[in-house]
Amino acid sequence: MSWEKKNPEKITFDATMKDKELIGRITNIGRAGRLNVNTYVMVTADDKLVTFLGNTVLDKVLSDEAGSLVKIVYTGDMPTSGGFKVKQFDVFVDHEAAPDEALAPEPESEPEPEPVKANKKK
C-alpha cells in the first residue's frame, strides 16, 4: 500500500499574497475554533490542496460556493473609521464552470512578431 499525504497548505492573506491570484475549486466549507470562523478548502489549478480562514468579506461571497470555481485576489488592508484594519479582496465566482472542468488557465497566445524593417542604403 502506498500512502500519499493530503494535508492542505495553509494560506495566509498577508503582504506576500498582495495582488496575487488564488484560483481553484472550493471543495469544503467548515467552521473552526472557539470563535466558529469559516474555513475554506480549495483544490488549485496545479492540483494543490490549500486551506484559508474566512473573514467578513470572504464569508459574504463564498459561504454558499462549495463546488464553485473561484478566483480570490487579496488587495490589501483598509483602515475602518474605528481605526481597525480589515482585509480587502476581489472575489470572482464562475458559476458556469462544470464540476470537472479543468482549472488550468488558458494558454496565453504568443505575441505577433514585429515586422522586420529594411535598411535603406543611400
N, C-alpha and C positions, 0 to 999 in steps of 0.2 A: 504494500500500500504506500502511496506517495501523498504526503500532506503538503498543501500549499497554504501559507499564511495569508489571511484575508483581513487583517486589522486595517481599518481605514486610516489614512493620513489625516491628521487634524490641521485644518486650515484656520489661520487667524487673520482677520482683516486688519492689517496694520500698514505702516509706511511701505513695507516691502511688497504689498499687494496693490498699492495705489495705482489706479488706471489699468490694471491687468484684468483680462477676461478669464472668468471661470465658467467653462461651458460643460454641460453634462445633463444627465437624466436623473431627476430626484427619484431615488428608489425607496426611501423610507423617511418618515417624519415622526419623531418621537418627542418625549419630554424627559428632562433630566434635572437632577439636583433638587435641593430643598426649595428653590425659587421656581421650579417647574418650567424651566426655559425650553423653548423648542430647539430640537437638534435635527439637523438635516444630513442625510447620507446621499451621496451622489456618485454615479459612475461617470468619469470624464471621457473625453474623446479618445484619449490614449489608454483607456480601459483601467484607469486607476480608481480605487475606491477612496473617496475623501469624505470627511465629515466637518461640519461647522455649526456653530451656535447661531440661533436666530437673534433678532432684535426687533424693535417695533417696525422698522421699515421692511425688513425681510419677511417677518411674520405676516404682515398685512398682505403681501403679494403671494408668498409661497405656501401659506398654511394649507391650501387646498390643491396643491400642484403635484402630489405624489404621482409619479409616472410621466410627468411632463419634461420636455426638453427645455432647459433654461440657460440663460447667459446672465451672469452677475458681474458687474463692474463696480468695485469699491472706489468711490470718487473722493474720499477723504472725510475728515471730521468737520462738523459745523457747530459753532457755538450757539447755544439757545439763549433766550432772553434772560434766563436764570443763571447763566454763566457756566452751564454744563456743556460738555461736548457730546454730540451724537454722531454716529457713523452714518454716512450718506451713501446710497447705492443707486445705480441704474440697473434695473432688472427687466429682462426681456423673457417672454414665455412664448414658445412655438406650439400652439395648440393643434396645428395641422400635421406635425411630425408623427409618423406612425411609430408605435412602440418598438418595432425592430429596425427603425431607420438608423442608418449609420450616423454616428456622431462626428466623424471626421469632417473637418472643414473642407469646403470645396477647394480644389487646387486653384491657385492663382494663375491667371493667364500670363503667358510670357509677354514681356513688353515688345512692342513692334520695333524692329531695328531702325536705327536712324538712317536717313538717306545719305549716301556717300556723296561728298562734294568733290567735284572735279576741280583740279588745279588748272587755272588758266595761265598759259605762258605768254609773255609779252615779247 
